[in-house]
């Protein structure tokens, strides 16, 4: 397993093929990092599907309201959590392969629980979406996520845990 330097700011996402280890960036985006940990610790992300997965672009998940596996999949991607939306925390960090970006509506201050993982460098997103984490191990498992908008049989985050709690 990857060397985890800061277990309190590392999240482990269990996928069907293996674990994805994500280093959160609280120094860059403290509110987004804290939100991911809060939702992980409450179990809200467990069983949530990847509802929008675009080849050569990104995999989006995190709709804890409508995105639970076995739920009403036609609404997946339209919800968030019952927590308030977050203000944008834009930075100079690029949307490079393996980074986590906060999904949002057209309002920059509308991110809540949804996020995406970039399959490749997506520089056109720079300065428009908050970057708050990066995959440090298991990107091959992200690359294997079933494609589609939505996928016919979407993959899910089996569990999401903060490394300090494991």
N, C-alpha and C positions, 0 to 999 in steps of 0.2 A: 504494500500500500504506500501511497505517496507520503512523504514526510509532512506531517501536519504541524505547522509552526505555532498556530493559534487555534486550539480546539474550540474556543468560544466563538470564533468567527469563521468556522469551517462547517459546511453542510454536506451531508452524505445523502445522495438521492439514489434509492434502489430502483433500478429498472429490470426488466425481464432478463436481460443479458449480463448484467453486472452493475456494480456501483459506480456512480459518478461523484467525484469529490470536488467540491466547489469552495474556493477561498473567497469569502466575502471581503468587501473593501470598505469598512466602516470609516476609514479616514477620508474617503472620497465621497461616499454616499451613506452617512450614518443612519438616516431615517429608513431608507430602503433596506439596508442590511439588518436593522433591528426588526423591521416588519417581517422579513423572511424568517428570521429566527423565531419570532413570536408565533407565526403561523405553523412553522415546523414543530415547535414545542407543543402546540395545541392539537397536533394531528390533522390539521385542516387540509394539508397538501396530500395526505395519504389517499391513494386511489383516484387522484385527479388525472385526467387524460391529457395527452398532447392533441389539442383540437385543431391546430393549424401548423402543418409541417410542409415547408416549401423547399424542394430540392435546390441546392446551391444557395440557399438563403438562411433559413432559421427554423427552429422548432419552438412552438409557443405552447405554454401550459399555464396552470395556476389559477384557473377559474374555480375557486373553492365553493362558489354558489351553485353553478350549473354544470360543472365539469366532472363530477364524480362518475366513475365507471358504472355503467348500468343505469345511469340517470337519463334525463331528457337531453340527449346529445345535440339536438337541433338548436338548443339554447347555449351550448358550450361556447365560451368566448365572449358572452354578453354580460357576465357578472363579475363580482369581486367578493370581498369579504364584508363582514358587517362593521369593519373598522373604517375610519375616515380615509379619504384619498390623501395621497402624499404630494407635497410640493416637489417640483422637478429639482434634481440635484445634478445638473449638467456639469461636466468636467472636460478636461482636455484628453481624457482616456479615449482611445479609438475603439470602435466596435470591431475588434479583431476576432478571429476564429476562437471559439471557446468562451467568449465573454458573455455575461448575463446582462440583458437589457430589460428595463422596466417597460412592459406593455402599457399602453394608455390610449385614450381617445384623442381627438384632435386638440383637446385642452392639455397643455403641457403639465398641468398640476392635477391630473386625473389618474395617475398610477395608483394601484391598490394592491392586488395580490398576484396578478398575471405577470409572467415574465417570458423571455425568449432566450434561447442559446443560439449564438451565431455559428452556422456551419463553416463560414468563410469570413474573410475580412469584408465588412460592409461599411466602408468609410462614408457612404452617403447618409448614414444614420448619425454620424458624429455631431455632437452638440444639439441633437434633437431628442434623444432618449437617454435616460439615466443609465450609466454603466455602474453596476454595483457588485460584480463578482466575476470570477474566471475559473474555468474548469482546470484543475491541476492534475487530474487523473480520470481516465474512463471516457475520454472523448470518442473513442471507438464505439462505445455503447450509445452515445448521442447520435453518432453518424448512422447507426442501425435503426433509429426510430422510424416507424412506418409513416410514409409520406401521404399527404392529402389535405384537403381543405373542406370538410374534415376528412380524415382517413376513414375508410369503410370499417376497419377494425382497429381503432386507435390504441396505441401503447399508453401505459399509465405510469405515474410515479407510484410504485408500490408503497414506499415509505420515504419520508424525508425527515432526517434527524440532524440535530446539532451535534457535532463530533464530541463536544464536552460532555454530552449526556449519554454517550454510547458506552 
